[in-house]
């Protein structure tokens, strides 16, 4: 059989309630040369049976347990036979022109463009942006560009630092060159890590405003405590793996500020600590990867320095401390 131009890989874990909106949206696509592959992370809510009964065109890979986002999408990418691979979260509803717009943008892009970001709109208010490309800062914070702003302000294609893997199109050869998603991350910031590794090799990413898709942020329902642990660990992992020592030392004060900030902001000290301990456990793996990544990097330190943001875009730490002190005194 002839391979499709695109394989849409959907990781799933107990999100059957979102599957009809996502899969019906794919059925309504105007671009038709694609296959759909759902990778199930050991769901217990009947997701696999539901898909097999109501969406027989969807191929299913079923894990016995929840391995996380990165292992799931890597399995889907490995099984795909297409030149392009789209990654799609279950808590999305693609508009009919979504996939065609992504394909057209990647077709027109030069070969150093590894992937295309969607125009992700808030499911509860489609006039507002959910994500129009991602940024990463020297504080260790990943930010959604345009979050909460009017969708009409993001109508022009442009280059972005990285792309959200919840609704993105990648060149398969880019994913193979970069090495796929780091499965030690399990979930969260694995797309920032992938994007940064690609940047170090000279790849770029574009945003396609015509590729509209609705997204319910955090619709996958990861418990907040687990989210805090993974985000804390993975934030440190991204920096340790990919940033040269000279830049780590240059921005050390900012990096330390960022870790203190999120420790207070998350209000989950034990789970933040678990994240730090998890990071220590990952260090041997991270340092092995670091040697290989930095050995092959093509960007200068100055070019890399300029790619990361100097903006935290959060409530100032002094305000967090003042609010926390006030709450303690009021008890």
C-alpha positions in Angstrom: 0.0 0.0 0.0 1.1 3.6 -0.7 2.2 5.4 2.4 0.1 8.4 3.4 1.7 11.9 3.3 0.9 12.4 7.0 0.4 10.2 10.0 -1.5 11.8 12.9 -0.3 10.3 16.2 -2.6 10.7 19.2 -1.4 9.7 22.7 -4.3 8.8 25.0 -4.7 8.0 28.6 -8.2 7.7 30.1 -9.5 10.6 27.9 -12.4 8.8 26.2 -14.6 11.9 26.9 -12.4 14.0 24.5 -12.0 11.4 21.7 -15.3 12.1 19.8 -14.5 15.8 19.3 -10.9 15.1 18.3 -11.6 12.2 15.9 -14.7 13.8 14.4 -12.6 16.8 13.7 -10.1 14.6 11.8 -12.9 13.0 9.8 -13.9 16.5 8.7 -10.5 17.5 7.4 -10.4 18.9 3.8 -6.9 17.4 3.4 -7.4 13.7 3.1 -4.0 12.0 2.6 -3.4 11.0 6.1 -3.6 8.1 8.5 -4.5 8.2 12.2 -2.6 6.2 14.9 -3.8 6.3 18.5 -1.3 5.2 21.1 -3.1 4.2 24.3 -1.2 4.4 27.7 -3.0 1.6 29.5 -6.4 3.4 29.7 -9.1 1.9 32.0 -12.0 4.0 30.7 -12.8 1.9 27.6 -11.0 4.2 25.3 -9.6 1.5 23.1 -12.9 -0.4 22.7 -14.6 2.9 21.9 -12.2 3.8 19.2 -12.2 0.3 17.6 -16.0 0.3 17.5 -16.8 3.8 16.4 -13.6 4.8 14.5 -12.3 1.7 12.7 -10.1 3.7 10.4 -7.9 4.5 13.4 -5.0 2.2 14.0 -4.4 1.5 17.7 -1.2 0.7 19.6 -2.1 -0.2 23.2 0.4 -0.2 26.1 -0.4 -2.2 29.2 0.5 0.7 31.5 0.9 4.5 31.4 4.3 5.2 30.0 3.8 9.0 29.6 3.6 11.3 26.6 7.1 10.9 25.2 7.2 7.1 25.0 3.7 7.1 23.5 4.4 9.5 20.7 7.8 7.9 20.0 6.1 4.6 19.5 3.6 6.3 17.1 6.5 8.0 15.2 8.3 4.7 14.9 5.2 3.0 13.4 4.4 5.8 10.9 5.4 5.3 7.3 4.9 8.9 6.2 7.3 11.7 5.5 5.3 14.1 7.8 4.1 13.2 11.3 1.5 15.3 13.1 1.1 15.0 16.9 -2.3 15.7 18.3 -3.6 15.8 21.9 -7.0 14.2 22.6 -8.4 17.4 24.2 -8.4 19.2 20.8 -10.9 19.8 18.0 -9.2 20.5 14.7 -11.1 22.8 12.3 -11.5 21.4 8.8 -8.6 23.3 7.2 -6.2 22.5 10.1 -4.1 19.7 8.7 -4.1 21.0 5.1 -2.7 24.4 6.4 0.1 22.7 8.3 1.0 20.6 5.3 1.0 23.6 3.0 3.2 25.5 5.4 5.8 22.7 5.7 5.8 22.1 2.0 6.6 25.7 1.4 9.3 25.9 4.1 13.0 25.5 3.5 14.5 22.1 4.7 15.9 23.6 7.9 12.4 24.1 9.2 11.7 21.0 11.3 8.1 21.6 12.2 5.1 23.9 12.1 3.1 25.2 15.0 -0.7 25.4 14.9 -2.9 28.3 15.9 -4.3 26.8 19.1 -7.5 28.5 20.2 -9.2 28.2 23.6 -11.9 25.6 23.5 -14.1 27.7 25.9 -13.5 30.9 24.0 -12.3 30.5 20.4 -11.8 34.2 20.0 -8.7 33.9 22.3 -5.3 32.3 21.7 -4.3 29.2 23.7 -0.9 28.8 22.0 0.7 30.3 18.9 4.2 29.0 19.4 6.3 28.4 22.5 9.1 30.4 24.2 11.7 29.3 26.8 13.4 31.6 29.2 16.6 31.8 31.3 14.4 31.3 34.3 13.6 27.8 33.0 10.0 28.8 32.2 8.2 27.7 29.0 5.5 30.1 27.9 2.6 29.9 25.3 2.9 32.9 23.0 -0.3 34.8 22.8 -2.1 33.0 25.7 -5.4 34.8 26.4 -4.9 37.4 23.7 -7.4 38.0 20.8 -7.0 35.5 18.0 -7.1 38.4 15.6 -3.7 39.5 16.8 -2.0 36.3 15.5 -2.8 36.2 11.8 0.7 36.5 10.3 3.1 33.5 9.7 6.3 33.9 11.6 9.3 32.0 13.1 8.9 30.8 16.7 11.4 29.4 19.2 9.6 26.0 19.4 6.2 24.4 18.9 3.7 22.8 21.2 3.5 19.0 20.4 -0.2 19.0 21.3 -1.0 20.1 17.7 2.1 20.2 15.5 3.4 18.9 12.2 7.0 17.6 11.9 9.3 16.4 9.2 10.0 12.7 9.9 13.7 13.2 9.0 13.9 16.0 11.5 12.5 13.8 14.3 15.0 11.0 13.4 18.0 13.4 13.2 17.2 15.0 16.6 16.5 11.6 18.2 12.8 11.9 19.0 11.4 12.8 22.4 13.4 12.0 25.5 11.4 9.2 27.2 13.0 10.0 30.6 10.9 13.1 30.6 7.6 11.1 30.5 5.4 14.1 30.2 5.8 18.0 30.2 8.5 20.1 28.5 9.5 17.2 26.3 8.5 19.3 23.3 10.6 22.2 24.6 13.6 19.8 25.0 13.0 18.5 21.4 12.7 22.0 20.0 15.9 23.2 21.8 17.9 20.2 20.6 16.7 20.9 17.1 17.7 24.6 17.5 21.2 23.5 18.5 21.5 21.6 15.2 20.4 24.6 13.2 16.7 23.8 12.7 14.0 26.4 12.9 10.2 26.3 13.4 7.3 28.3 11.9 3.8 29.3 13.0 0.9 28.8 10.6 -2.1 31.0 11.5 -4.4 29.2 9.1 -4.0 25.9 11.0 -6.7 26.5 13.6 -7.5 24.1 16.3 -9.5 24.3 19.5 -7.7 23.2 22.7 -8.8 22.5 26.3 -5.7 23.2 28.3 -4.8 20.4 30.7 -7.8 18.4 29.5 -5.7 15.2 30.0 -6.3 15.6 33.7 -2.9 14.9 35.2 -3.1 15.4 39.0 -1.6 18.7 40.1 0.9 17.1 42.5 2.3 14.9 39.7 2.4 17.9 37.4 4.5 19.9 39.9 6.9 17.0 40.3 7.4 16.5 36.5 7.6 20.2 35.7 10.2 20.8 38.4 12.4 17.9 37.3 12.0 18.4 33.6 12.7 22.2 33.8 16.1 21.4 35.3 16.7 18.6 32.8 16.2 20.8 29.8 18.7 23.3 31.0 21.3 20.7 32.1 21.1 18.7 28.8 21.3 21.5 26.3 23.0 24.7 27.7 26.8 25.2 27.6 28.5 25.8 30.9 29.5 29.3 30.0 25.8 30.3 29.5 24.7 28.5 32.6 27.2 30.5 34.6 26.3 33.7 32.9 22.6 33.3 33.8 23.1 31.5 37.1 21.3 34.2 39.1 18.3 34.1 36.8 18.2 30.3 36.8 18.3 30.1 40.6 15.6 32.9 40.9 13.4 30.8 38.6 13.7 27.6 40.7 12.9 29.6 43.9 10.0 31.3 42.1 8.3 28.0 41.1 8.9 26.4 44.4 6.8 29.1 46.0 4.3 29.5 43.1 3.4 25.8 43.0 2.6 25.7 46.7 3.5 22.0 46.7 6.9 21.9 48.6 7.0 18.2 48.9 6.3 17.5 45.3 8.7 20.2 44.2 11.3 18.4 46.3 10.4 15.1 44.6 11.1 16.8 41.3 14.5 18.0 42.4 15.3 14.5 43.7 14.1 13.1 40.4 16.4 15.4 38.6 19.4 14.2 40.7 18.5 10.7 39.7 18.4 11.6 36.1 21.8 13.4 36.1 24.0 10.5 34.8 21.6 10.1 31.8 21.5 13.9 31.3 25.2 14.3 31.4 25.8 11.5 28.8 23.2 13.2 26.5 24.8 16.6 27.2 28.2 15.5 25.9 26.7 14.3 22.6 24.3 17.2 22.1 26.9 19.9 22.7 29.5 18.1 20.6 27.3 18.4 17.6 25.8 21.9 18.2 26.0 24.3 15.3 24.9 27.5 17.0 27.3 29.8 18.7 26.8 30.6 22.4 25.8 34.1 21.4 23.1 32.8 19.0 21.8 30.4 21.6 21.8 33.2 24.3 19.6 35.3 22.1 17.1 32.5 21.5 16.0 32.2 25.1 13.9 34.9 26.7 14.8 37.1 29.6 11.2 37.5 30.6 9.5 35.5 33.3 6.0 36.8 32.5 4.8 35.9 36.0 3.8 37.7 39.2 7.1 39.0 40.7 8.7 36.9 43.5 8.4 39.8 46.0 4.7 39.8 45.5 4.4 36.0 45.9 6.4 36.3 49.2 4.3 39.2 50.4 1.0 37.3 49.7 2.3 34.2 51.3 3.3 36.1 54.5 -0.1 37.8 54.6 -1.9 34.5 54.4 0.3 33.1 57.2 -0.4 36.1 59.5 -4.1 35.8 58.8 -4.4 32.3 60.1 
